[in-house]
Amino acid sequence: MKPEISHKKDFLDVKAGRFRLYFRKRYRLITTVNDLLIGLFFVTGSILNFFSSAEVFGMVLYLCGSLLLGSRPVLRIMHDAELRNEMKESSNYNPAKKQE
């Protein structure tokens, strides 16, 4: 059974069998998954650094966690920003005229 995913204006609807999940705003879900991965990478990296044979893997996980931590502001901007074409909604819009 494949889950059905539908995108609405304000939420993401995932239907799997008789269960249905609603996520308000797609970027909120992405941000939450991002935060979970950050925690997982940092905790696992910390544990691996206790063992000298796995230190390199620990450092790689620290790097991955740091990159995901750096992506949080970008995700926040994507969540809060909305691109609109104000020109088309303008009363003096004329597609035949060359725009300056």
Secondary structure, DSSP 8 states (H G I E B T S, - for coil): ---EEEE-SSEEEEEETTEEEEEESHHHHHHHHHHHHHHHHHHHHHHHTTSGGGHHHHHHHHHHHHHHHHHHHHHHHHHH-----HHHHSTT--TTS---
